[in-house]
Each structure stands twice: as C-alpha cells, then as structure tokens.
Amino acid sequence: QAQLAESGGGRVQAGGSLRLSCTVSVSIFSFNAMGWYRQAYGKQRELVASFISGSSTNYADSVKGRFTISRDNTKNMVYLQMNSLKPEDTAVYYCNAKRTTWPIQDYWGQGTQVTVAS
C-alpha cells in the first residue's frame, strides 16, 4: 500500500510560479505511470502532466511550455514546476501513481489547492 502526499500549493498572482511536490511512501520504480492531475470547481479531473513508461513525459495542451514534470528517484518524489500561471490554472492538484501490470495499483494523494489571482 502506497501513500502519496502533495505539498507546495498556494495563492499566486497571474504570471507567477509555484512548485508542487509529491512524496511517495514506496519506491517510485514500483509504478509505470506517475503524474499530476487537477480538478477545478465544477469540472472533471484532468491530466496535467505525467511520466509514462519511465522517462517519457506527456502534457496537457493547456500547460505545454509552462509546466514541467520531474522526478527524483532517490527521494521517491515527483515535482511539478508551474510557470506563467493563469487564473484558469486554479484547481486542486493531485499526484497519481499507477501500476498497469499485475498487480494493478492506482494511488492518489489528498490534493493541494492552487489559486491564481488575476
């Protein structure tokens, strides 16, 4: 059983930056997909950025060029650097870890609020 904990959220002015961190209680090598999702009020949860099959990355079109996902395998941590933030980036951001082969696993953190003021 893995536990994920996000940190680094907060309130920032438009154009500002934040760095989110996700601490994972087990080796992140256990998972073949790790990423960040977000859910704005009244909207469905959406993928923001992810690692797939190791080091390959995937970004939502809305954040390409502004957000960067990274990982520290030695610390079992995943990060999301968010630059040039926009009010539409306001949401609760969740860290996710998936293992899509047996035994299938899917873990979520509790989320961290990001608010971008205009």
Residue pairs with C-beta under 8 A, 6 or more apart in sequence:
2 24
2 25
2 26
2 30
2 97
2 105
2 107
3 24
3 25
3 107
4 22
4 23
4 24
4 25
4 95
4 96
4 97
4 107
4 108
4 109
5 22
5 23
5 95
5 109
5 110
6 20
6 21
6 22
6 93
6 94
6 95
6 109
6 110
6 111
6 112
7 20
7 21
7 22
7 23
7 112
8 18
8 19
8 20
8 21
8 112
9 18
9 20
9 93
9 112
9 113
9 114
10 18
10 113
10 114
10 115
11 115
11 116
11 117
12 18
12 85
12 114
12 115
12 116
12 117
13 116
13 117
14 85
14 86
14 87
14 116
14 117
14 118
15 84
15 85
16 85
16 116
17 81
17 82
17 83
17 84
17 85
18 82
18 85
18 114
19 79
19 80
19 81
19 82
20 36
20 79
20 80
20 82
20 93
20 95
20 112
20 114
21 77
21 78
21 79
22 34
22 36
22 77
22 78
22 79
22 80
22 95
22 109
23 76
23 77
24 34
24 76
24 77
24 78
24 95
24 97
25 76
26 76
27 76
28 34
28 71
28 73
28 76
28 77
28 78
28 97
29 73
30 97
30 99
30 105
31 97
31 98
31 99
31 105
32 52
32 53
32 54
32 98
32 99
32 100
32 101
33 50
33 51
33 52
33 53
33 96
33 97
33 98
33 99
33 100
34 50
34 51
34 71
34 78
34 95
34 96
34 97
34 98
35 47
35 48
35 49
35 50
35 51
35 58
35 69
35 78
35 95
35 96
36 47
36 48
36 49
36 50
36 69
36 78
36 80
36 93
36 94
36 95
36 96
37 45
37 46
37 47
37 48
37 93
37 94
37 96
38 45
38 46
38 48
38 89
38 91
38 92
38 93
38 94
38 114
39 45
39 46
39 91
39 92
39 94
39 111
40 88
40 90
40 91
40 92
41 91
43 91
45 94
46 60
47 58
47 60
48 59
48 60
48 63
48 67
48 80
48 93
49 57
49 58
49 59
49 60
49 63
49 67
49 68
49 69
49 80
50 57
50 58
50 69
50 96
51 57
51 58
51 69
51 71
51 78
52 58
57 69
59 67
59 69
62 88
63 82
63 89
66 82
66 83
66 84
66 85
67 80
67 81
67 82
67 83
68 80
68 81
68 83
69 78
69 79
69 80
69 81
70 78
70 79
70 81
71 77
71 78
71 79
72 78
72 79
78 95
80 93
82 89
82 114
85 114
85 116
86 116
87 116
87 117
87 118
88 116
89 114
89 116
90 114
90 115
90 116
91 113
91 114
92 111
92 112
92 113
92 114
93 111
93 112
93 113
93 114
94 108
94 109
94 110
94 111
95 108
95 109
96 106
96 107
96 108
96 109
97 105
97 106
97 107
98 105
98 106
98 107
99 105
99 106
